Amino acid sequence: MSANRLLVLGGTEFVGRAIVDEAVAAGWEVTVFHRGTNRASPSDAVTVLHGDRTMPGGLDALRVGSWDVVVDTWSWAPIAVRDAAALLADRVGSYVYVSSRSVYADPLPAGASEDAPVVDGSAHDDGFADYARAKRGGELAAVQAFGDRAVLARAGLILGPHENIGRLPWWLARIAEGGEVLAPGAASDPIQYIDARDLAAFLLTAGSTRASGAFNVVSEPRATTLGELLDACIAATGSGATLRWVDQERVLAAGIQPWTQLPVWLPTGPDADAMHHGDVSRAVAAGLRRRPLAETVADTWGWLQGLGGVAPERPDRPVVGLDRAVERAVLAGN
């Protein structure tokens, strides 16, 4: 029996890399297509094709070949998804698009499923002005070409080794310094996340089993808390840091921005309901599995140590983290 054939559009950073690693480990025949500006692939057991899908003729390398599953991680102008999906529609079994829970329209209530209203988007949009609309346009493009052979993986907070956003790396680096650490809100505040490797495994499962439609791909509601995440950081780093929990009103009054200055955390309210209280029962039924939080944190710390403690960060995303002077001022007044 021949191995499953996978085409990854991207495949060099964070989620794309996790997909390639997972597929290679599972014995898939893997092809990656990217511009060639980053490391070619995480494994020599990969066929590499180069092209810039935003340029005329940029998809020429994909005009020949067939695959069982394609996974597309594109986040920008939806027209790039439209053109790739149209080109591949007759030569690929399933098109798995890595979307985002950001596609849901505000306000998104706690417990919302994939049936919740979404933002407007267009598969034919050739610009990028809004992340949510771009991801929704990418979804529409995938469905336009593949119909019920399209999988829309609406990921939430993604953590794990090779993270290039800086959220978990910032917490690990800060806690590794030791001392008193400002911990916002309450230790019992629920969080939802997905390890990039577990996301990758779900994408491959969904594609190979011909799943169809949208899936919220994060951990189960209330499966873990912010306190458990930060405790896992203390355990992984062995720093002996002390968490000082500061109520959310005091944190916000200090002008601290949730999510960016204190990554992962959102104050109780509509934003937290939308990000950390989603219904994932459809994805679980389709094969989503989650490794222990401690494993995600420890593996990320091990990866950081191998880099000298400094993680790469995407230049197109805001720098995350809280200035130590601000942290000290809040703790002094608490």
N, C-alpha and C positions, 0 to 999 in steps of 0.2 A: 504494500500500500504506500503510495507516494505521500510525502510530507505536504502539509498545507503550505500554500504560497502566499506570502504577505508582502504588500507594498506599503511602505511608510512614507508619506509626504512630509518631510522634515527628518526627524530621527537623530539629531545631533545633540540636543539639549534637554535636560530634565525629563518631561513627560515623553517626548519622542525617544530619548535614549532609553528610558525604562521600558518602552514598548519593544524596542529592538532587543534589549537584553533578555526580556521575558520570552520573546518569540524564539530567539536563538537557543535559549536554555531548554525550551520545549520541543526543539527539533524542527521548527518551521524553516522553510526556505525563504530568506528575507532579502528584499530589495529596498534600498532607501533612495529617495530622490530629494536633492537639496541643492542649494546654490554653490556649495563647496567652500563657503567662507569660514565654516567651523570644522572641527575634527570630523573626518569622513564617517566614522561609525564606531560604536563601542566594541566591535568584534571583527576579526578578519573573515568570519563566516557569513559575510554579507556582500551582496552585489550593490555597487554604488553607481547611481546615475546622477548627472549634474544638469541643472537648468534653473533659470529664474522665471518662475511662473507669472511674474508681473510684467515681463517683457515680451514683445512679439517673437514668436517662435520658441518661447521659453519652455514649452511642454514637449518639444520635439522628441526628447529622449524617451517619452512615454507612448509614442505612437505605435510601438511594437511591443508585444508581450501580453500575457494574461496572468491574473492572480485570483486567488480565492477570496481574499479580503484586502481592502485598502483602508488604512487608517490615516486620517487627515487632521493635523493639529493646527491648521491655519487660524489666525486670529484677526486678520486685517480685512481689506476690501473683499466683500463676498464674491465679486466677479471672479476672483481667483479660484474659489471653490466651484463656482458654476462651470468654468471652463475645464477644470480638471475632471470633474464628475462627468460632464458631457463626453469628454474624450474617452473615458474609461468604461462607460456604462455597459457596453456590449462585451467587455473583456474581463470584468470583475464580478464576483458573486455578490459580495456585500460591501457597502461603503459606510465605514464607521467614522463619524465626524465628532471630534472632541469639542463639544460646545461648553456652555457654562450655565450655571443656575442664575447668572445675571440676566438671562433672557426673559425672566418673569417680570411682569409689570408690577410697579409699586401701587399700593402696599401688598406685599405677599404675606398672608397670615401664617402663623405657626401651623404646622401639620399639612401644608399645601402639597399636593401631588403634582404629577406631570400634566394634569388637566387644567392647572391654574392659567389665567390669562397671561399672554406674553406680549412683549413690546412689538411695535411695527418693525418690519425689516423688508429688504428686497434682495433677491438673488442677483439682481443686475446692478447693484450699487458698486461703482468703481472707485469710491473714496472711503476714507475712514475718519469719522468724526465722533463716533460713540461706540464703545466696546460692546455694549448689550445689543445695539442694533446690528452691528457687524456680525456678531455671533448668530443672531437670529437670521440674518440674511444668508449666512453660511448653511444653516439648517435647511432653509427653504431651497437653496441650491442643490444640496444633497438629495432632498426628497424629489425635486423636480426631475433629476436625472435617474434616480434609482427607485423611486416609489417606496413600496414596502420592503425593499432590500436595503433601505437606509436605516442606520442606527444613530441616534442623536444622544450622545453621552454628555449629560449636563452635570459636569463636575463642579464641586464647590471648592473649599479650601484644600489645596494640594500640598502635602508635606513629604519629606523623605530625602535620602541622599541625592546630591546633585541639584538641590533646589537653587534656582537662580533668581528668586524674588527676595530672599533674605529674611523671611519671617521666623522660621524655626532656627536658622543659623544665628539670628540676632539674639534670641532668648538664650540659646546655648552659650554664646560668647559672653553675654552679660552675666549669666549665672556662674559661669566658670571663673569670673573675676572674684566672686565671693562677696561677703558682706551682706548688708540689708538690701533686698531687691524689692522695688515697688511692684506689687501685684494688684492689678486693678479689679474692682468689683468684689465678687465673692468666689471663694474656692469652689463652690458648688455650681457655678455658672456652667451650663452645658455647652459643649462645642461639637460641631460636626466637621470632619475632615476626611481626606482619603490619602493614604500612602500612594505615591506615584506608581509604585510597583503593583499594588493591588488594583489601581485604576487600569494599568496596562493589562493585567491578567483578565479583568472583566471585559475590556475591549476585545481581546482575542477570543474569549468565550462567546461574547455576543455576536461577533462576526462569523465565527465558525459554526455556530448553531443556528444561523440565519434569524437572529432576533430582529425585531422591527420596532421602529418608533423611538420615543423619547424615554430616557431613564435618568433619574436623579442619582448621581454616583458619588455618595459620601457615606460616612458611617451612620449607623442607626441613631435615631434621636435619643439623647441622654445616655449614649453608650460610654461617654467619657466627659470629663469636665476640664475647665481651665486649670484648676488646682492639680489634677492628676497629670496634666501636661507639664506644668512647671515642676512638680515633684519628680517627674521622670527626668527632667533636665538636670536637677540636682543630683539624682542618682547616677546618671550617665557621666557627668563631669567630675563627680566626687569632690565638689568644691566646698561643701558645707555651708553654702549660702543660706540666708534666712529670708523667707518670704514675709513681707509686711503688706498685709491686705488692706487696701485703702478703698473706702466706699466710692461708688461711681460718681456721686455728686461732687465729691471733693476732687476727684481726678479731672472731671470735666470743667470744674470751676478754675482749675489751674491752666486751662487752655490746651490741655493735652488732647491730641487727635487720636480717637480710637482707630484701630486697624493699621494705621501707618506708624504713628509714634509708639504705640503699644500693640505690636502685631498680634493677630488672631482675635484679640479681645474686641467685643462690641458691647456697649451698655444695654441693659435690659430695655426692650422696646421693639419698635418695628424692624430695625436693621438686624437685631439679633434673632427675631422671629424668622426673618427671611433667610438668614445665613446658617443658623444653627438649630433649626427646628423643622427641617424638611422631611417629608414622607419618602422613604427609600424602599418601601416594600416591593415595588415592581422590580427594582434592580436586584434585590436579595433573591427574589423568586427566579430571576434569570441567571443567577450564579455569582453575584457579588459576595466576596469574602474579605474580611479585614484581619490583618495580622495585629498582634498586641501593640498598644501604644508604646510600651517600653522598647520594643524592638525598633520601631520607626525612629524614636529619639536616639537610642544608642547607636544605631547604624548611621544616622546623620552626624552624630558627634564623631564617630570613627572616621567618616569621610572628611569632615572638617579638619581633624587632626592630621590627616594625610596631606592636606593643603596648607598646613601651617596655621590653621585657625581662621583663615579669611576666605569666605565663600565668594564665588563670582556672582555678580548681579547684572541683570539686564539693564542696558542703558536707557531703554524706553519705559521703565517703571520708576516710580518715586522711591527714593532712598527711605528705608524703614528704620525705626529705632528712636529711642528717647535720649536726649542729651543728659549726661550725668548730672550737670548742674541743676537742671529742672527736677530730676529725680530726687536729688538731695534736698532741694527746697520743699518739695511736697512731703517727703518723709520727716523733715524737721518740724513741719507744722501739723503733722498728724498726731 
